[in-house]
Amino acid sequence: MKPETREQFMNTVYNILHDDGTNDRANQIIDAFDEATESEKGKWVHLGGGEYCCDACGNVIHTEGSWEKPRQKLCPACGAEMEGTKDDA
């Protein structure tokens, strides 16, 4: 989550739960939200030719040719943040 978005969310939760003197309930809600919104990480697995597979969900994409690696930074099926390919060093 972007820091400014997280800050706005935290303020909203604290305002809603203003009678929670220790902010325990607010912190539990914020922690749960942070966990739920974390992006999964993945890599493209080369299947051969111009086919690559997302290792997070198995979605297969096709590139223009077998020499090209995928340019997508996110998997179009599951939204995982792609960190290159499995054969990258």
TIBA-517576 format. One record per residue (C-alpha): residue in three letters; y, z, x. Coordinates in Angstrom, 1 decimal. Example, Ala and Ser with C-alpha at 12.3 -4.5 7.8 and 13.67 -1.06 7.14 Angstrom:
<atom><lovex>ALA</lovex><Y>-4.5</Y><Z>7.8</Z><X>12.3</X></atom>
<atom><lovex>SER</lovex><Y>-1.1</Y><Z>7.1</Z><X>13.7</X></atom>
***
This chain:
<atom><lovex>MET</lovex><Y>0.0</Y><Z>0.0</Z><X>0.0</X></atom>
<atom><lovex>LYS</lovex><Y>3.5</Y><Z>-0.8</Z><X>1.3</X></atom>
<atom><lovex>PRO</lovex><Y>5.3</Y><Z>2.3</Z><X>2.5</X></atom>
<atom><lovex>GLU</lovex><Y>8.2</Y><Z>1.9</Z><X>0.1</X></atom>
<atom><lovex>THR</lovex><Y>5.8</Y><Z>1.3</Z><X>-2.9</X></atom>
<atom><lovex>ARG</lovex><Y>3.8</Y><Z>4.4</Z><X>-1.9</X></atom>
<atom><lovex>GLU</lovex><Y>7.0</Y><Z>6.4</Z><X>-1.7</X></atom>
<atom><lovex>GLN</lovex><Y>8.1</Y><Z>5.3</Z><X>-5.2</X></atom>
<atom><lovex>PHE</lovex><Y>4.6</Y><Z>6.1</Z><X>-6.5</X></atom>
<atom><lovex>MET</lovex><Y>4.6</Y><Z>9.6</Z><X>-4.9</X></atom>
<atom><lovex>ASN</lovex><Y>8.0</Y><Z>10.4</Z><X>-6.4</X></atom>
<atom><lovex>THR</lovex><Y>6.8</Y><Z>9.3</Z><X>-9.8</X></atom>
<atom><lovex>VAL</lovex><Y>3.7</Y><Z>11.5</Z><X>-9.6</X></atom>
<atom><lovex>TYR</lovex><Y>5.7</Y><Z>14.5</Z><X>-8.4</X></atom>
<atom><lovex>ASN</lovex><Y>8.2</Y><Z>14.1</Z><X>-11.2</X></atom>
<atom><lovex>ILE</lovex><Y>5.4</Y><Z>13.9</Z><X>-13.8</X></atom>
<atom><lovex>LEU</lovex><Y>3.7</Y><Z>16.9</Z><X>-12.4</X></atom>
<atom><lovex>HIS</lovex><Y>6.9</Y><Z>18.9</Z><X>-11.7</X></atom>
<atom><lovex>ASP</lovex><Y>5.4</Y><Z>22.2</Z><X>-12.9</X></atom>
<atom><lovex>ASP</lovex><Y>2.6</Y><Z>22.0</Z><X>-10.3</X></atom>
<atom><lovex>GLY</lovex><Y>4.2</Y><Z>24.4</Z><X>-7.8</X></atom>
<atom><lovex>THR</lovex><Y>1.8</Y><Z>23.6</Z><X>-4.9</X></atom>
<atom><lovex>ASN</lovex><Y>1.6</Y><Z>19.8</Z><X>-5.6</X></atom>
<atom><lovex>ASP</lovex><Y>-2.2</Y><Z>20.0</Z><X>-5.4</X></atom>
<atom><lovex>ARG</lovex><Y>-2.7</Y><Z>17.8</Z><X>-8.5</X></atom>
<atom><lovex>ALA</lovex><Y>-0.1</Y><Z>15.3</Z><X>-7.3</X></atom>
<atom><lovex>ASN</lovex><Y>-1.7</Y><Z>15.1</Z><X>-3.9</X></atom>
<atom><lovex>GLN</lovex><Y>-5.1</Y><Z>14.5</Z><X>-5.4</X></atom>
<atom><lovex>ILE</lovex><Y>-3.8</Y><Z>11.7</Z><X>-7.6</X></atom>
<atom><lovex>ILE</lovex><Y>-2.0</Y><Z>10.1</Z><X>-4.6</X></atom>
<atom><lovex>ASP</lovex><Y>-5.1</Y><Z>10.3</Z><X>-2.4</X></atom>
<atom><lovex>ALA</lovex><Y>-7.3</Y><Z>8.8</Z><X>-5.1</X></atom>
<atom><lovex>PHE</lovex><Y>-4.8</Y><Z>5.9</Z><X>-5.6</X></atom>
<atom><lovex>ASP</lovex><Y>-4.6</Y><Z>5.3</Z><X>-1.8</X></atom>
<atom><lovex>GLU</lovex><Y>-8.4</Y><Z>5.0</Z><X>-1.6</X></atom>
<atom><lovex>ALA</lovex><Y>-8.6</Y><Z>2.7</Z><X>-4.6</X></atom>
<atom><lovex>THR</lovex><Y>-5.9</Y><Z>0.3</Z><X>-3.2</X></atom>
<atom><lovex>GLU</lovex><Y>-7.2</Y><Z>0.0</Z><X>0.3</X></atom>
<atom><lovex>SER</lovex><Y>-8.0</Y><Z>-3.6</Z><X>1.1</X></atom>
<atom><lovex>GLU</lovex><Y>-11.5</Y><Z>-4.4</Z><X>2.2</X></atom>
<atom><lovex>LYS</lovex><Y>-11.8</Y><Z>-6.1</Z><X>5.6</X></atom>
<atom><lovex>GLY</lovex><Y>-14.0</Y><Z>-9.1</Z><X>6.2</X></atom>
<atom><lovex>LYS</lovex><Y>-14.8</Y><Z>-12.0</Z><X>8.5</X></atom>
<atom><lovex>TRP</lovex><Y>-15.8</Y><Z>-15.5</Z><X>7.9</X></atom>
<atom><lovex>VAL</lovex><Y>-19.4</Y><Z>-16.3</Z><X>8.9</X></atom>
<atom><lovex>HIS</lovex><Y>-20.0</Y><Z>-19.9</Z><X>10.0</X></atom>
<atom><lovex>LEU</lovex><Y>-22.9</Y><Z>-21.3</Z><X>8.0</X></atom>
<atom><lovex>GLY</lovex><Y>-22.8</Y><Z>-24.7</Z><X>9.7</X></atom>
<atom><lovex>GLY</lovex><Y>-20.7</Y><Z>-27.9</Z><X>9.3</X></atom>
<atom><lovex>GLY</lovex><Y>-17.5</Y><Z>-27.0</Z><X>7.5</X></atom>
<atom><lovex>GLU</lovex><Y>-19.0</Y><Z>-24.1</Z><X>5.5</X></atom>
<atom><lovex>TYR</lovex><Y>-17.9</Y><Z>-20.5</Z><X>6.0</X></atom>
<atom><lovex>CYS</lovex><Y>-19.0</Y><Z>-17.4</Z><X>4.0</X></atom>
<atom><lovex>CYS</lovex><Y>-17.1</Y><Z>-14.2</Z><X>3.4</X></atom>
<atom><lovex>ASP</lovex><Y>-19.2</Y><Z>-11.3</Z><X>4.8</X></atom>
<atom><lovex>ALA</lovex><Y>-17.7</Y><Z>-8.9</Z><X>2.2</X></atom>
<atom><lovex>CYS</lovex><Y>-18.8</Y><Z>-10.8</Z><X>-0.9</X></atom>
<atom><lovex>GLY</lovex><Y>-20.7</Y><Z>-13.9</Z><X>0.1</X></atom>
<atom><lovex>ASN</lovex><Y>-18.2</Y><Z>-16.4</Z><X>-1.2</X></atom>
<atom><lovex>VAL</lovex><Y>-18.5</Y><Z>-19.8</Z><X>0.5</X></atom>
<atom><lovex>ILE</lovex><Y>-15.5</Y><Z>-22.0</Z><X>1.4</X></atom>
<atom><lovex>HIS</lovex><Y>-15.3</Y><Z>-25.4</Z><X>3.0</X></atom>
<atom><lovex>THR</lovex><Y>-13.0</Y><Z>-26.5</Z><X>5.8</X></atom>
<atom><lovex>GLU</lovex><Y>-11.9</Y><Z>-30.1</Z><X>6.5</X></atom>
<atom><lovex>GLY</lovex><Y>-14.4</Y><Z>-30.5</Z><X>9.3</X></atom>
<atom><lovex>SER</lovex><Y>-16.9</Y><Z>-28.6</Z><X>11.3</X></atom>
<atom><lovex>TRP</lovex><Y>-14.4</Y><Z>-28.1</Z><X>14.1</X></atom>
<atom><lovex>GLU</lovex><Y>-11.9</Y><Z>-26.2</Z><X>11.9</X></atom>
<atom><lovex>LYS</lovex><Y>-12.0</Y><Z>-22.5</Z><X>11.3</X></atom>
<atom><lovex>PRO</lovex><Y>-10.8</Y><Z>-21.2</Z><X>8.0</X></atom>
<atom><lovex>ARG</lovex><Y>-7.1</Y><Z>-20.5</Z><X>7.7</X></atom>
<atom><lovex>GLN</lovex><Y>-7.2</Y><Z>-18.3</Z><X>4.7</X></atom>
<atom><lovex>LYS</lovex><Y>-6.1</Y><Z>-14.7</Z><X>5.5</X></atom>
<atom><lovex>LEU</lovex><Y>-7.7</Y><Z>-13.4</Z><X>2.2</X></atom>
<atom><lovex>CYS</lovex><Y>-11.0</Y><Z>-14.3</Z><X>0.6</X></atom>
<atom><lovex>PRO</lovex><Y>-10.1</Y><Z>-16.1</Z><X>-2.6</X></atom>
<atom><lovex>ALA</lovex><Y>-13.0</Y><Z>-14.4</Z><X>-4.5</X></atom>
<atom><lovex>CYS</lovex><Y>-12.8</Y><Z>-10.7</Z><X>-3.5</X></atom>
<atom><lovex>GLY</lovex><Y>-9.4</Y><Z>-10.4</Z><X>-1.8</X></atom>
<atom><lovex>ALA</lovex><Y>-10.8</Y><Z>-9.0</Z><X>1.5</X></atom>
<atom><lovex>GLU</lovex><Y>-8.4</Y><Z>-9.3</Z><X>4.4</X></atom>
<atom><lovex>MET</lovex><Y>-10.1</Y><Z>-11.7</Z><X>6.7</X></atom>
<atom><lovex>GLU</lovex><Y>-10.0</Y><Z>-10.8</Z><X>10.4</X></atom>
<atom><lovex>GLY</lovex><Y>-11.1</Y><Z>-14.1</Z><X>11.9</X></atom>
<atom><lovex>THR</lovex><Y>-14.7</Y><Z>-15.3</Z><X>12.2</X></atom>
<atom><lovex>LYS</lovex><Y>-17.9</Y><Z>-13.6</Z><X>13.4</X></atom>
<atom><lovex>ASP</lovex><Y>-17.9</Y><Z>-15.8</Z><X>16.5</X></atom>
<atom><lovex>ASP</lovex><Y>-14.4</Y><Z>-14.7</Z><X>17.6</X></atom>
<atom><lovex>ALA</lovex><Y>-14.4</Y><Z>-12.5</Z><X>20.7</X></atom>
***
